[in-house]
């Protein structure tokens, strides 16, 4: 039995720009009133560019009971149980963030990604992990690249092509 699992290039991304709590608070009565955060006034929103989609390519069930395949952010793969990864097009997801140079940011990805098959089936990618540092910061050019992977569990009823979206939220700290 073959199973093809991939995440399409459709990645839902939200670039949210907030003012930094460490910035000095200016007198709100001393100038023209504004409800915009300082970063929003600077005109440098965070942009999210998806370079590659997370793709498990083809998975083959070799025994009853199913199993799981994991793709790490470094591209390494591992399989457990009665499933084998047979695709040569397996890829980690990769994203480039662009914004205000040297700004610390927060990046949120879901803990689970729902995948839906064309025939109505459903599976999930769990244990989403990235290679982001613990305190992500844009570099001097306002750029930060990261990769992400996860684990998919399948059973004997999961035949088909599956696709899903990855909501990514980014905000300045």
PEVENFEN-V114578 format. One record per pair of residues at least 6 apart in sequence whose ideal C-beta (glycine too) atoms are under 6 Angstrom apart, sorted by sequence separation. I is the first residue (numbers start at 1). GAP is how many residues later the second one is. D is the distance in whole Angstrom. If there is no record, write none. Layout:
I/GAP/D + I/GAP/D
//
This chain:
71/6/5 + 79/6/6 + 116/6/6 + 138/6/5 + 70/8/5 + 77/8/5 + 115/8/5 + 136/8/6 + 59/10/6 + 69/10/5 + 114/10/6 + 68/12/5 + 112/12/5 + 113/12/4 + 67/13/5 + 67/14/2 + 69/14/6 + 112/14/5 + 132/14/5 + 23/15/6 + 67/15/5 + 131/15/6 + 67/16/3 + 69/16/5 + 130/16/5 + 131/16/5 + 65/17/6 + 75/17/5 + 19/18/4 + 130/18/4 + 18/19/6 + 19/19/4 + 63/19/3 + 73/19/6 + 109/19/5 + 19/20/5 + 62/20/5 + 61/21/6 + 71/21/6 + 17/22/5 + 61/22/6 + 62/22/6 + 128/22/4 + 17/23/5 + 127/23/6 + 59/24/5 + 60/24/5 + 127/24/4 + 107/25/6 + 125/25/4 + 126/25/5 + 59/26/6 + 60/26/5 + 125/27/5 + 17/28/5 + 58/28/5 + 17/29/6 + 58/29/4 + 107/29/6 + 15/30/5 + 57/30/2 + 15/31/4 + 105/31/5 + 15/32/6 + 57/32/5 + 15/33/6 + 57/33/5 + 104/33/5 + 13/35/4 + 103/35/5 + 123/35/6 + 55/36/5 + 101/37/6 + 11/39/5 + 52/39/5 + 54/39/4 + 99/39/5 + 101/39/5 + 121/39/5 + 123/39/6 + 53/40/6 + 101/41/4 + 119/41/5 + 52/42/5 + 100/42/6 + 51/43/4 + 99/43/5 + 117/43/4 + 118/43/6 + 9/44/5 + 98/44/6 + 50/45/6 + 51/45/6 + 98/45/6 + 117/45/5 + 7/46/5 + 7/47/4 + 49/47/5 + 97/47/5 + 115/47/4 + 6/49/4 + 48/49/6 + 96/49/5 + 115/49/4 + 114/50/5 + 5/51/4 + 47/51/5 + 95/51/6 + 113/51/5 + 46/53/4 + 94/53/5 + 113/53/6 + 4/54/5 + 5/54/6 + 44/55/6 + 92/55/5 + 93/55/5 + 2/56/6 + 3/56/4 + 44/56/4 + 73/56/6 + 73/57/6 + 92/57/5 + 2/58/6 + 73/58/4 + 109/59/6 + 1/60/5 + 108/61/4 + 107/63/5 + 105/65/6 + 106/65/5 + 105/67/6 + 106/67/6 + 103/69/5 + 104/69/5 + 83/71/6 + 97/73/6 + 73/74/4 + 73/75/6 + 73/76/5 + 72/77/5 + 71/78/4 + 70/81/4 + 68/83/5 + 69/83/6 + 68/85/4 + 66/88/5 + 66/89/3 + 56/96/6 + 48/120/6 + 46/124/5 + 39/133/5 + 5/147/5 + 3/151/6 + 12/153/5 + 18/153/5 + 18/154/5 + 3/155/5 + 8/155/4 + 10/155/5 + 11/155/5 + 12/155/4 + 13/155/5 + 14/155/5 + 15/155/5 + 16/155/4 + 17/155/6 + 3/156/6 + 4/157/5 + 5/157/5 + 7/157/6 + 1/158/6
//
